[in-house]
Amino acid sequence: MAEPKTKPTDASVPDFLDAAQPARRVEEGHRLATIMREETGVEPVMWGPSMVGFGSFHYVSASRTSTAEGDWPKVAFSPRKRALTLYGLKDQPEGAALLPELGGYTEGAGCVYVKRLEQVDEDVLRRLIRIAWSREDDPAR
C-alpha cells in the first residue's frame, strides 16, 4: 500500500496564508482559518504544502484492485489563486443537503470552490463546518 502524500506537517499556517496570491486570498485565508478554528475548537495544521486542515479522521477505501488507507482532515481549505478550495463540506449527507444554501460556489469531485468568501452565507458555512467536524472515523468509506 502506498504512503499517502498529503499528511500533517510542521509548516507554519500563518506563513503559508501570508504568502497566498492574489492579495485578497491572504485576508480570506486568515478569515476562513478563524471561522474554522471557532467552529472546531482546534488550531489549524498544514497538510502537505498547500492545505490548511482541522482535526482528522481515519479512512479505508477499497476497490476491486487495491485498498487505500490513511488519515485526512475533517475540514480543510486551500487559498488557491482561482478560488478558495474547501474540503469536507459535502462529505456527509447532511452537509450535501445544506450546500445549495451556501451561496456562490462550484463543486469538484471532493471539494467546494468559492471565488470570494464574501459571496457565501457565513452562517451556512459555519453549519457546514460543524457537520464536517462531527465526522467519525469511517473504515468502510
N, C-alpha and C positions, 0 to 999 in steps of 0.2 A: 504494500500500500504506500502510495506517495505521500510525502510530508506536505501538509497544507502550506501554501506560500503566504497567505495572509494570516498573521498572528500578532499578538501584542508585542510592542517594542518599548524601549525606554526613551524614545524620542520625545521631545517637548511638544505638547499640544499647542501652547501659546505661540511658540516659534513657528510651527507649521502654519497656524492660522494667520499670523502676521505676514507671512510670505505669499498668501493667496493672491491670485490675479483674476480678474481686474480688481482695482482698489475696493470696489463695493463688496467684494467677497470677503475681505478682511472683517469689515463690520458685521456682515451677515453671518460669517462663520463664528465669530465671538458671540453674537446674539443667539444663534442656534445652540452653541455649546452651553450657554447659560440656561436656556429653556430646557434642554435635555438634562442638565445637572439638577435643575429644580424639580423636574418630574421623576427622575430616577433616584436622586439622593446620593449618587456616586460621582466621583471625579472621572473625567474622560481619559482615555488611553489611546495612544496611536496604535492602530492595527495596520501593519505593513507601512509603506511610505506615504500613504495618502488617505487613510480612513480614520476618522475620529470615532471611537466606539465607547459604548457604555455597557458594562456588565458582559456576560457571555452565557451561552448555552452549549451543550454538547449535542452533536448530531451524528447520525449514522444514515447514510444514503446508499442503498443497494440497487444495482441494475443487474441485468442478465449476465454481464461480463465482469463486473467488479463491485467493490464496496469502498465507499469513501467515508471517512470518519474524522471528526475534529471538533474544534470549538469555533464559535462565531459570535460576534457581538449581538446582544439582544436588540439594540438600536444603535444606529451609526449614521454618519454623514461624511461627505467629502465636498469641500467648496471648489468645485471644478470651474473652469473658465465659462463654459456654456451654460451651466446650471448647478445648483446645489443638488447633489445626489443623496437621497435619503434611503437608508436600508432598514428593513424590519417592519415598516409601517403597514404593509399589506399581507404579511405572512400568516396572520391569524384571521379566521373568518370574520370576526367582529371588526377588525381593522379594515379588511377588504370592503365590508359593507359600508363603513363610515367614510372611506376615502373620497367618494364623489362630493362630499360636503367640504372638502379641504379648500377648494378654490382653484387657482390657476396651477395646473400640474400636468405632466405627461408621465407615462409609465414605461418602464423597461421590464425585462424578464423578472428581476427580483428587486427592483428599486423604483423610486418615485423621483422624478426630476422637477425642480422648481426653479424657474428663471429668476424670480425675485421673491425674497421672503415676504415682502410687503403685500404680495398678491395672494397670500394664503390666510385663512382664518386661524389665528393663533390659538383660540380655544379648541378648535377641531384638531389642530396639530398636537396640542398638549394631550388631548384624549387619545390620539393615535399612538403617541409615545408611551402613555400609561398602559395601553393594550399590549404594545410590543414588549414593554418591560415585564409584564405579567407572565411571559412565556416561560415554560418549564423545559428542562432537557427533553429532547424528542428523539429517542433512539429509533423510532420507526419512520422518521421523516423520509 
